[in-house]
Amino acid sequence: MDQSFKKIEKLKSQKLIEKLFSEGKSIAVYPLRLVYLKTSFEDPVKLKVGVSVSKRNFKKAVDRNRMKRLMREAYRLNKSKYLNNITDQYAFMILYIGKSETDFNTISKKMNTLMDVFLKHQIPPKL
């Protein structure tokens, strides 16, 4: 499966982002939080994903951008595991809610845990 994070997969619509935060559901696995909303796109993608880091916790743009890069990379490397199990279209916003920087391995492990929790909530158990 393709391991790229293409432009078409990025969440950019301001209307959709506002709808996501007003109507979406949330899952947290510290230091990450996932806000998701089942929706439909005109594009042929299953997920549109955005990442965000609070300016309150990371004053310097350099630090915020580094954390966003790490989060996008953790998502990109493991997205094939998530996409294979999803049938509907979703909008995701992944937020970094920690107060201090961390390394890639920690973010990658937490991202996997976060997506596993999401999949458990979305996919009904098979009997």
N, CA, C and O of each residue as an XYZ file, in Angstrom:
508
protein
N       0.844     -1.192      0.000
C       0.000      0.000      0.000
C       0.885      1.251      0.000
O       1.995      1.252      0.533
N       0.374      2.277     -0.595
C       1.073      3.551     -0.709
C       1.276      4.188      0.669
O       0.325      4.322      1.440
N       2.508      4.578      0.974
C       2.794      5.172      2.274
C       2.997      6.677      2.203
O       3.645      7.260      3.072
N       2.451      7.304      1.182
C       2.600      8.753      1.087
C       1.436      9.441      1.789
O       0.430      8.809      2.110
N       1.580     10.721      2.018
C       0.521     11.536      2.631
C       0.248     12.656      1.638
O       0.818     13.743      1.726
N      -0.640     12.362      0.689
C      -0.865     13.264     -0.428
C      -1.713     14.463     -0.050
O      -2.388     14.465      0.980
N      -1.670     15.465     -0.883
C      -2.420     16.698     -0.666
C      -3.922     16.425     -0.558
O      -4.614     17.071      0.229
N      -4.416     15.492     -1.328
C      -5.843     15.170     -1.339
C      -6.298     14.577      0.003
O      -7.483     14.631      0.330
N      -5.361     14.013      0.782
C      -5.663     13.391      2.070
C      -5.600     14.379      3.235
O      -5.913     14.016      4.369
N      -5.203     15.608      2.970
C      -5.051     16.591      4.044
C      -6.359     17.341      4.273
O      -7.048     17.717      3.324
N      -6.682     17.548      5.511
C      -7.898     18.253      5.898
C      -7.626     19.747      5.818
O      -6.814     20.275      6.578
N      -8.305     20.435      4.893
C      -8.042     21.851      4.679
C      -9.292     22.708      4.717
O      -9.197     23.917      4.929
N     -10.458     22.119      4.519
C     -11.701     22.869      4.442
C     -12.056     23.485      5.798
O     -12.233     22.768      6.783
N     -12.159     24.809      5.841
C     -12.473     25.500      7.087
C     -13.866     25.108      7.593
O     -14.070     24.947      8.796
N     -14.812     24.956      6.676
C     -16.169     24.548      7.066
C     -16.162     23.160      7.696
O     -16.824     22.927      8.707
N     -15.414     22.246      7.096
C     -15.347     20.891      7.621
C     -14.636     20.857      8.973
O     -15.023     20.090      9.854
N     -13.611     21.670      9.143
C     -12.896     21.728     10.419
C     -13.816     22.267     11.509
O     -13.827     21.742     12.622
N     -14.591     23.314     11.202
C     -15.533     23.852     12.179
C     -16.604     22.822     12.535
O     -16.965     22.677     13.703
N     -17.105     22.113     11.538
C     -18.109     21.071     11.772
C     -17.511     19.936     12.601
O     -18.178     19.372     13.468
N     -16.266     19.612     12.331
C     -15.560     18.559     13.053
C     -15.491     18.872     14.546
O     -15.755     18.005     15.379
N     -15.137     20.109     14.882
C     -15.005     20.470     16.289
C     -16.355     20.687     16.969
O     -16.458     20.528     18.186
N     -17.389     21.046     16.213
C     -18.696     21.253     16.832
C     -19.485     19.956     16.980
O     -20.200     19.782     17.967
N     -19.368     19.041     16.011
C     -20.179     17.829     16.017
C     -19.376     16.545     16.209
O     -19.960     15.483     16.426
N     -18.069     16.623     16.133
C     -17.243     15.424     16.160
C     -17.113     14.802     17.533
O     -17.439     15.414     18.551
N     -16.631     13.577     17.539
C     -16.375     12.837     18.771
C     -14.870     12.828     19.013
O     -14.075     13.054     18.101
N     -14.497     12.562     20.263
C     -13.096     12.680     20.641
C     -12.610     11.430     21.371
O     -13.345     10.812     22.141
N     -11.358     11.079     21.109
C     -10.660      9.997     21.814
C      -9.299     10.558     22.217
O      -8.648     11.238     21.424
N      -8.871     10.278     23.437
C      -7.571     10.767     23.887
C      -6.700      9.615     24.373
O      -7.146      8.755     25.132
N      -5.454      9.617     23.924
C      -4.406      8.745     24.430
C      -3.225      9.683     24.643
O      -2.522     10.027     23.693
N      -3.010     10.095     25.886
C      -2.025     11.130     26.173
C      -0.691     10.782     25.553
O      -0.233      9.651     25.722
N      -0.045     11.682     24.849
C      -0.265     13.109     24.647
C      -1.009     13.453     23.356
O      -0.895     14.578     22.870
N      -1.772     12.506     22.787
C      -2.498     12.780     21.550
C      -4.002     12.731     21.801
O      -4.479     12.018     22.684
N      -4.732     13.501     21.007
C      -6.189     13.487     21.041
C      -6.684     13.462     19.606
O      -6.192     14.206     18.758
N      -7.651     12.612     19.340
C      -8.228     12.479     18.008
C      -9.666     12.975     18.045
O     -10.475     12.502     18.842
N      -9.973     13.923     17.183
C     -11.347     14.370     16.983
C     -11.740     13.873     15.600
O     -11.060     14.154     14.612
N     -12.854     13.123     15.536
C     -13.236     12.525     14.264
C     -14.717     12.741     13.996
O     -15.518     12.934     14.911
N     -15.052     12.703     12.714
C     -16.427     12.891     12.285
C     -16.649     12.072     11.023
O     -15.885     12.164     10.062
N     -17.710     11.269     11.043
C     -18.077     10.505      9.856
C     -18.713     11.480      8.873
O     -19.655     12.191      9.224
N     -18.212     11.515      7.667
C     -18.670     12.488      6.684
C     -18.541     11.899      5.287
O     -18.232     10.716      5.138
N     -18.772     12.703      4.276
C     -18.552     12.248      2.905
C     -17.823     13.341      2.133
O     -18.088     14.529      2.312
N     -16.908     12.920      1.279
C     -16.111     13.830      0.460
C     -16.419     13.569     -1.001
O     -16.905     12.499     -1.369
N     -16.136     14.539     -1.807
C     -16.209     14.326     -3.250
C     -14.972     13.571     -3.727
O     -15.006     12.883     -4.748
N     -13.883     13.709     -2.978
C     -12.635     13.040     -3.334
C     -12.723     11.550     -3.009
O     -13.444     11.167     -2.087
N     -12.008     10.709     -3.744
C     -12.055      9.259     -3.493
C     -11.071      8.824     -2.396
O     -10.243      7.943     -2.628
N     -11.153      9.424     -1.222
C     -10.282      9.052     -0.114
C     -11.141      8.646      1.080
O     -12.279      9.095      1.222
N     -10.581      7.790      1.936
C     -11.323      7.345      3.117
C     -11.145      8.307      4.284
O     -12.063      8.495      5.082
N      -9.972      8.912      4.383
C      -9.671      9.804      5.503
C      -9.095     11.115      5.006
O      -8.317     11.150      4.052
N      -9.488     12.189      5.666
C      -8.800     13.470      5.520
C      -8.298     13.808      6.910
O      -9.065     13.814      7.872
N      -7.010     14.089      7.013
C      -6.372     14.222      8.313
C      -5.683     15.578      8.432
O      -5.028     16.046      7.501
N      -5.847     16.193      9.596
C      -5.129     17.405      9.938
C      -4.433     17.199     11.273
O      -4.880     16.395     12.091
N      -3.349     17.913     11.495
C      -2.636     17.835     12.776
C      -2.506     19.245     13.340
O      -2.438     20.226     12.599
N      -2.472     19.322     14.665
C      -2.394     20.623     15.309
C      -1.639     20.509     16.626
O      -1.721     19.500     17.327
N      -0.900     21.570     16.943
C      -0.169     21.670     18.202
C      -0.487     23.034     18.792
O      -0.462     24.044     18.089
N      -0.782     23.058     20.071
C      -1.215     24.280     20.733
C      -0.094     25.315     20.845
O       1.035     24.998     21.218
N      -0.434     26.543     20.515
C       0.515     27.644     20.660
C       0.720     27.966     22.136
O       1.763     28.493     22.522
N      -0.266     27.651     22.951
C      -0.164     27.894     24.393
C       0.953     27.054     25.013
O       1.682     27.524     25.886
N       1.081     25.807     24.554
C       2.079     24.901     25.129
C       3.441     24.999     24.457
O       4.463     24.720     25.083
N       3.463     25.391     23.188
C       4.718     25.521     22.443
C       4.778     26.914     21.840
O       4.213     27.164     20.775
N       5.453     27.804     22.511
C       5.489     29.206     22.090
C       6.226     29.405     20.775
O       5.838     30.240     19.958
N       7.287     28.639     20.575
C       8.112     28.816     19.379
C       7.551     27.999     18.220
O       7.231     26.821     18.379
N       7.435     28.632     17.056
C       6.913     27.964     15.866
C       7.782     26.773     15.469
O       7.276     25.782     14.942
N       9.073     26.868     15.718
C       9.995     25.782     15.395
C       9.586     24.516     16.145
O       9.572     23.425     15.575
N       9.256     24.670     17.421
C       8.866     23.520     18.236
C       7.509     22.959     17.798
O       7.330     21.744     17.724
N       6.563     23.845     17.511
C       5.241     23.397     17.039
C       5.368     22.639     15.728
O       4.776     21.573     15.561
N       6.133     23.185     14.807
C       6.293     22.554     13.494
C       6.979     21.194     13.604
O       6.632     20.266     12.873
N       7.941     21.069     14.502
C       8.624     19.788     14.690
C       7.649     18.734     15.199
O       7.655     17.600     14.719
N       6.816     19.095     16.162
C       5.845     18.142     16.699
C       4.830     17.746     15.622
O       4.428     16.585     15.548
N       4.420     18.699     14.795
C       3.481     18.381     13.715
C       4.121     17.455     12.693
O       3.467     16.541     12.190
N       5.395     17.681     12.379
C       6.102     16.794     11.449
C       6.162     15.370     11.992
O       5.931     14.409     11.259
N       6.474     15.240     13.291
C       6.555     13.920     13.897
C       5.198     13.216     13.877
O       5.129     12.013     13.626
N       4.128     13.952     14.139
C       2.785     13.369     14.136
C       2.373     12.930     12.727
O       1.809     11.850     12.548
N       2.656     13.766     11.737
C       2.327     13.400     10.357
C       3.109     12.167      9.912
O       2.570     11.297      9.227
N       4.364     12.096     10.299
C       5.193     10.960      9.918
C       4.701      9.677     10.587
O       4.656      8.627      9.947
N       4.335      9.752     11.861
C       3.810      8.574     12.564
C       2.519      8.106     11.914
O       2.292      6.903     11.782
N       1.675      9.037     11.509
C       0.434      8.672     10.817
C       0.746      8.053      9.454
O       0.191      7.014      9.096
N       1.631      8.693      8.704
C       1.939      8.248      7.343
C       2.498      6.821      7.322
O       2.107      6.011      6.481
N       3.405      6.521      8.241
C       4.044      5.215      8.242
C       3.078      4.087      8.601
O       3.279      2.945      8.186
N       2.039      4.393      9.363
C       1.136      3.352      9.837
C      -0.263      3.435      9.254
O      -1.142      2.677      9.664
N      -0.492      4.331      8.313
C      -1.856      4.535      7.835
C      -2.429      3.345      7.101
O      -3.647      3.172      7.088
N      -1.602      2.521      6.490
C      -2.134      1.366      5.773
C      -2.866      0.419      6.721
O      -3.841     -0.220      6.327
N      -2.400      0.325      7.972
C      -3.085     -0.517      8.958
C      -4.474      0.023      9.256
O      -5.406     -0.751      9.475
N      -4.621      1.349      9.265
C      -5.908      1.956      9.608
C      -6.863      1.907      8.415
O      -8.038      1.576      8.570
N      -6.366      2.230      7.249
C      -7.221      2.356      6.078
C      -7.800      1.017      5.637
O      -8.890      0.982      5.066
N      -7.101     -0.076      5.886
C      -7.603     -1.382      5.462
C      -8.867     -1.779      6.215
O      -9.659     -2.574      5.710
N      -9.069     -1.238      7.416
C     -10.200     -1.634      8.241
C     -11.351     -0.638      8.216
O     -12.364     -0.860      8.879
N     -11.223      0.441      7.476
C     -12.253      1.485      7.458
C     -13.020      1.409      6.143
O     -12.430      1.316      5.066
N     -14.348      1.449      6.251
C     -15.170      1.410      5.047
C     -15.797      2.766      4.748
O     -16.037      3.088      3.585
N     -16.068      3.570      5.785
C     -16.691      4.876      5.609
C     -15.636      5.968      5.476
O     -14.443      5.727      5.659
N     -16.102      7.177      5.152
C     -15.197      8.321      5.060
C     -15.244      9.111      6.362
O     -16.313      9.337      6.929
N     -14.067      9.527      6.824
C     -13.954     10.260      8.080
C     -13.045     11.470      7.903
O     -12.139     11.483      7.070
N     -13.320     12.483      8.714
C     -12.417     13.621      8.861
C     -11.765     13.478     10.225
O     -12.454     13.280     11.226
N     -10.440     13.576     10.273
C      -9.671     13.445     11.514
C      -8.932     14.740     11.792
O      -8.445     15.398     10.873
N      -8.850     15.097     13.053
C      -7.917     16.139     13.497
C      -7.161     15.529     14.666
O      -7.763     15.148     15.671
N      -5.866     15.437     14.539
C      -5.028     14.873     15.583
C      -4.342     16.034     16.286
O      -3.615     16.811     15.668
N      -4.586     16.139     17.590
C      -4.059     17.247     18.391
C      -2.998     16.727     19.343
O      -3.142     15.650     19.920
N      -1.935     17.495     19.503
C      -0.918     17.178     20.497
C      -1.271     17.966     21.748
O      -1.204     19.195     21.743
N      -1.646     17.274     22.820
C      -2.100     17.959     24.031
C      -1.063     17.941     25.143
O      -1.322     18.445     26.235
N       0.121     17.363     24.878
C       1.181     17.347     25.875
C       1.792     18.734     26.041
O       1.638     19.604     25.184
N       2.478     18.920     27.146
C       3.067     20.220     27.438
C       4.565     20.279     27.142
O       5.160     21.356     27.169
N       5.174     19.133     26.860
C       6.604     19.128     26.559
C       6.857     18.277     25.321
O       6.049     17.421     24.962
N       7.981     18.525     24.683
C       8.341     17.775     23.479
C       8.651     16.331     23.839
O       9.057     16.019     24.959
N       8.452     15.475     22.875
C       8.775     14.064     23.050
C       9.417     13.545     21.768
O       9.504     14.265     20.774
N       9.864     12.300     21.798
C      10.562     11.758     20.640
C       9.596     11.029     19.702
O       8.431     10.816     20.036
N      10.091     10.657     18.546
C       9.264     10.033     17.515
C       8.720      8.681     17.959
O       7.568      8.354     17.672
N       9.535      7.892     18.657
C       9.083      6.561     19.067
C       7.853      6.639     19.969
O       6.924      5.845     19.824
N       7.846      7.575     20.881
C       6.703      7.745     21.773
C       5.464      8.150     20.985
O       4.382      7.601     21.194
N       5.621      9.103     20.088
C       4.481      9.561     19.295
C       3.966      8.430     18.418
O       2.755      8.266     18.276
N       4.856      7.654     17.834
C       4.448      6.555     16.969
C       3.649      5.509     17.753
O       2.616      5.035     17.279
N       4.120      5.150     18.944
C       3.411      4.174     19.773
C       2.040      4.702     20.179
O       1.049      3.974     20.127
N       1.984      5.954     20.579
C       0.711      6.547     21.001
C      -0.247      6.692     19.818
O      -1.457      6.538     19.981
N       0.280      6.985     18.639
C      -0.554      7.086     17.443
C      -1.188      5.729     17.129
O      -2.372      5.654     16.800
N      -0.398      4.660     17.232
C      -0.933      3.319     16.999
C      -2.016      2.977     18.014
O      -3.057      2.429     17.651
N      -1.780      3.295     19.269
C      -2.772      3.050     20.317
C      -4.040      3.844     20.051
O      -5.146      3.322     20.187
N      -3.880      5.095     19.675
C      -5.023      5.963     19.388
C      -5.862      5.403     18.242
O      -7.089      5.371     18.334
N      -5.220      4.966     17.174
C      -5.952      4.423     16.037
C      -6.600      3.083     16.362
O      -7.680      2.777     15.857
N      -5.947      2.282     17.203
C      -6.559      1.025     17.630
C      -7.835      1.292     18.417
O      -8.838      0.608     18.214
N      -7.811      2.271     19.309
C      -8.995      2.632     20.084
C     -10.093      3.128     19.146
O     -11.259      2.773     19.314
N      -9.725      3.949     18.159
C     -10.706      4.434     17.180
C     -11.348      3.271     16.432
O     -12.569      3.229     16.280
N     -10.538      2.334     15.966
C     -11.068      1.201     15.212
C     -11.998      0.348     16.068
O     -12.998     -0.167     15.567
N     -11.681      0.190     17.356
C     -12.557     -0.573     18.246
C     -13.905      0.113     18.392
O     -14.933     -0.558     18.492
N     -13.915      1.446     18.407
C     -15.167      2.178     18.537
C     -15.984      2.128     17.255
O     -17.214      2.125     17.315
N     -15.338      2.089     16.106
C     -16.037      2.218     14.822
C     -16.448      0.903     14.196
O     -17.473      0.837     13.517
N     -15.677     -0.136     14.406
C     -15.970     -1.410     13.761
C     -16.670     -2.318     14.764
O     -16.088     -2.675     15.789
N     -17.899     -2.689     14.481
C     -18.608     -3.570     15.416
C     -17.952     -4.944     15.476
O     -17.437     -5.434     14.471
N     -17.971     -5.563     16.649
C     -17.345     -6.887     16.767
C     -18.098     -7.921     15.934
O     -19.326     -7.891     15.845
N     -17.349     -8.829     15.330
C     -17.948     -9.887     14.499
C     -18.355    -11.049     15.413
O     -17.600    -11.479     16.285
N     -19.545    -11.524     15.183
C     -20.051    -12.631     16.002
C     -19.863    -13.962     15.323
O     -20.235    -14.996     15.878
